[in-house]
Amino acid sequence: MNAGIFIAAMAAGGLGALCRYWVGGAINSRTHFKSKMGTFWVNVSACFLDGLLAGFAAHFLAAWTGMKILKYIVGTGFLGGYSTFSTASVESFENFKKGLFRGFAFTASMFLLSLGVCFAGFFIGMA
């Protein structure tokens, strides 16, 4: 990887982190759940977008060599900064402390929904 791609991926990661902060905060301020749903929906949307990018890349990678660079910048950079596994894990743990069912419901629904939208995004990207 050359320095330009590396710097672009770093900048995109920073932008992704800012977007996560803004989107997550906007969702948390508008929901009335006791759990923070901002991280939940940020991660679900990141999985959809990453699936979409992966499907698009799988379909067009042979036709356009720039797709690999786009995957680094958008996928690893922006979406890596936008999504957050560590915060999702902490919020899952906090929900488990409030009850076993609540913890399983939060964690399982985030994982299953994220996986489902990743598949959907991939197949849409392939189209």
Steps between C-alpha positions, in 0.01 A plus 500: 500500500640839408512803729215681321257212554615466860441870570162493321391196707606678822307814405196294404523317835496831684201614298326171574560544873352852485196365315461224761504760777244718322266221381518305827436812705209605277338158536558485877346843548185399311434155650331430829658160563707445811770347278712716276373417152739730312782248496255226406377683190841637405639146494200366306532775238878447479446128437253577222736750338799266534296216349396730217863597441611134509230400251588789273869411526434132426301594193727772362844416643626335182373787286649788703832485683410808705239294688768356728608852594137599558455200731798611708387860526124449541487152655801497728523876548156658515290199601771381740484836675120517475422162654609401846525146628652600832221743592240245390665242726497737799134587439416130471677440832306786659176343379602160643556668838138619485367154421585185313207527257570865431866430432426211266226694321721803439809303398327237287277750322795727418707207371222335300370824352855612413573168333169509312551850364859412407368214286233728353756770425730246335231370268380851417861596423535198271194606300 
